[in-house]
Amino acid sequence: MNNATHHDSSRPDPDVLLVRLAEESAHSARGKLKIFFGANPGVGKTYAMLAAAQNLQAQGIDLVIGVVETHGRSETAELVDGLEQIALRHIDYKGHTLSEFDIDAALKRQPKLILIDELAHSNAPGSRHPKRWQDVEELLAAGIDVFTTVNVQHLESLNDVISGITGIKVWETLPDHVFDQANEIVLVDLPHDELLQRLHAGKVYLPQQAERAVQNFFRKGNLLALRELALRRTADRVDDDVLAYRRATSANTVWPTQESLLVCIGAGHGSNKLIRSGARLAAHNNAPWHTIYIETPKLQRLSAENRARILRSLKLAQDLGATTASLSGDDAVATASAYAREHNLGRIVIGRETIQRWPWQRSFAEKLGQQASELEIVLIARDTNERSIGTEPSQHNTRTPIPWRDYLWAGAGVVLTALLTTPLRAHLELANIVMIFLSMTVFTAYRLGRGPGALAAALSVGAFDFFFVPPRLSFAVSDVHYLPTFAVMLLVALMIGQMTARLKFQADVALRREQRMRALFEMARELSGALASEQIVDISQRFVERVFGARLSVLALDANDRLQVIGDKGLPGLDLGIAHYALSHNEAAGCSTTTLPAAHALYLPLSAPIRTRGVLALLPPTQPWSLSPEQQRLLDTSASLIAIALERVHFITVAQDVLLKMESEQLRNSLLAALSHDLRTPLTVLSGLAESLHLAGPPLPPEQAEIAQTIREEALRTNILVSNLLDMARLQSGEVKLQCDWQALEEVVGVALQSRAVVLAKHTVNIALPPDLPLLYFDSILMERVFCNLLDNAAKHTPPGSNINISAQCKDQHAYIHVEDDGPGLPPSKEESLFMKFARGRNESPISGVGLGLSIVRAIVEAHGGTVCAEKSASGGARFVIKLPCGKAPEVPREEAT
């Protein structure tokens, strides 16, 4: 079993001090974040933030307002007066102007403190960061202090819980790490009755909004639940602050700031009862709890069956919600009390000892109570009949097996030392011979442990008396002055032997820990340079074999979100069903778990920051396979590193593909623009010459007139294609700027019909626009292009004599414009792909075209904040539906209307 060494809490760890100094150095140049935290809108977070800002400004602090939402509340607006404000940045988005925080202006101003309201806000597209909290991170990195506000429903970890309570999904969320890393949290609390009074008084929302809010979000039950969550979240943060302060000041006593439990289990039976009792106590007091097992040098020689039972007990505690740890220490009492003080655990649950002791011996509970008097100790009767499933009653002996062979080696070493030093008796002083025996005792304790070392110390005194102290070859002592010598020799041998064994034990533990950390570090370093999934599998396989002695396979999601084994080698008997279970439920399954434990392999989900990337399958070296808490954490950490590496490789591939597509798109747009400009002039000349043949001179013979007409029609058709190419190039490059104005739809439709008169000569166009259709806000030139392309598309894909119908209606503040025909209709299942660039309706269609018309239609419509879709009409033909926002057109003065 791999264990973690627990250091003496009476002195600070030098490594911890170095880390703390590095963190303080990094934080000294970073701004401070203060969050005004509340349960609901309207409790006064912004008011409290502005009031604090007013006080600080009165003290001479240089501060500005970055963005503050007063929501029309007069009391809040009054506090804004007198505070400098940074002008908001205006962003045009889909025909609307949005106001956002100007981070560049704030960085340029460089105040000491800036106020940023609504930390969870999502910025408008086109902003530097998608979320406002990312703006705040940049301000903090620049050394600027920030005051901000957050509601409890915006915390990411509570989002699902709150949506289940209120029935309302909150889409703007804040990662919990931002909240946890804030320097100060100020809870702004208001009882629900007072909040409802403020709501009815119009101090939170306008009267109409307030009435809807009371019926939906601001119900009494919702307010009570949200207030409880806010108080609990704040209390958790305060607990974290208390622990951080205790660690920073190396506090050596427990502060009973909250109910907390520590369950100590040992190598004997009855541990499961202790754990269940601790779980019940923790649940009753709604308290966090820990479970630890302490391995002392005396317990190093436990049998494999006993070690497996201890691991099963720790796994039971973990399943019941405990934080588990397996510790190593020379003194179990000191290790347990140090752990309790480090984690501020005020109550310790231990089993009542049933072993008969000597009168001068004290129990573990008595020693613990004397060493840590501030701790509460709860004694639980052990279940002596407890046994693990699958074990026989005869296997219940939990005594540590006595290593008789080591004791024999210790005795043999003493005898050998006596025999080797006897010939040297005439040449060495007795003091030197004593030093030889002490050296042998140290060597025995180092190699064989404490017990054999103590035996060697006692036998060394006897051998020294028997072989070297007169009268020789007898245990009789002729000179009483030798008695103190024997006593000191025995005492020194015991002390040195025990200290040597203790240092050997600590060195072994530290070596195992260092080996694990080195293996993890080397794995992380190699994974950081991996550029292919196969490399990740090879690196992971070496790590798992080295640390756990297991074999592995990595199953990753492909482009179609199907699990595929990476590489050619897979584990024998790999169960894809269990792998899919682990992936879909995002939890471990298989052996050594409570889910499908009969499986031969362990399946771990590879959870990365963005999503779960696959499953890690491990085939353990033995069955059953039990992991200590430290081994489990090491395995989870390695799985996280593998998942992050897979995600990084995935995004490298995505970035390469996107870069290739961008370069191809840029090259294609440049080529399209060049060709369009070069082709437009000769096409215009060709069309003009064909037109002049009809107008100039005597009429042409019928055959020549038909040729001239064909030339003119093909030139016009090619000119339309070139115009589409040029339009697409301009749209893709972002050069098109909307020149919107309030326009009548029938005027734009009329212009489009006039420009396409030749194309539509053999079709019947029916227009049905309602007389009360309001004015629409759009760019008339671009919208004309939309109708031209739709009319061209209808004319090309319908036979002569077909009907083309244009209609419109206004519904739900949107205008729906329909362009439909009674032709053969749309290709099956291609309603959406028709709008892709260079997409053709039917691949076998003889109709010429480059497939850009509908793509241009969608690009222009979406630029106006609308949508366009294709569907089958009632007559079986094609129908294109354009949806545009209606808006509120300006009123026409009466004199102009007349």
ABEGO torsion letter per residue (X at the ends): XBBBBBBBAABBBAAAAAAAAAAAAAAAABBBBBBBBBABBGAGAAAAAAAAAAAAAAAGBBBBBABBBAGGBAAAAAAABGBBBBBBBBBBBGGBBBBBBBAAAAAAAGBABBBBBGAABBBBBGBABABAAAAAAAAAAAGBBBBBBBBAAABAAAAAAAAAAAGBBBABBBBAAAAAABABBBBBBBBAAAAAAAAAAGAABBAAAAAAAAABAABAAAAAAAAAAAAAAAAAAAAAAAAAAAAAAGBABBBBABBBBBBBBBABBGAAAAAAAAAAAAAAAGBBBBBBBBBBAAAAABBAAAAAAAAAAAAAAAAAGBBBBBBBBABAAAAAAAAAAAAGBABBBBBBBABBBBAABBBAAAAAAAABAABBBBBBBBBAABBBBGBBAAAABABBBBBAAAAAAAAAAAAAAAAAAAAAAAABBAAAAAAAAAAAAAAAAAAAEAAAAAAAAAAAAAAAAAAABOBBGBABBABAAAAAAAAAAAAAAAAAAAAAAAAAAAAAAAAAAAAAAAAAAAAAAAAAABABAAAAAAAAAAAAAAAAGBBBBBBBBBAAGBBBBBEABBBBGBBAAAAAAAAAAGBBBEBGBABGAABABBBBBBBBAABBAEBBBBBBABOBBBBBAAAAAAAAAAAAAAAAAAAAAAAAAAAAAAAAAAAAAAAAAAAAAAAAAAAAAAAAAAAAAAAAAAABEBBBBAAAAAAAAAAAAAAAAAAAAAAAAAAAAAAAAGABBBBBBBBBAAAAAAAAAAAAAAAAAABBBBBBBBAABBBBBBBAAAAAAAAAAAAAAAAAABBBGBBBBBBBBBBGGBBBBBBBBABAEBBBGAAAAAABBGBBABAABABBEAGAAAAAAAAAAAAAGBBBBBBBBAAGBBBBBBBBBAEBBBBBBAAAAX
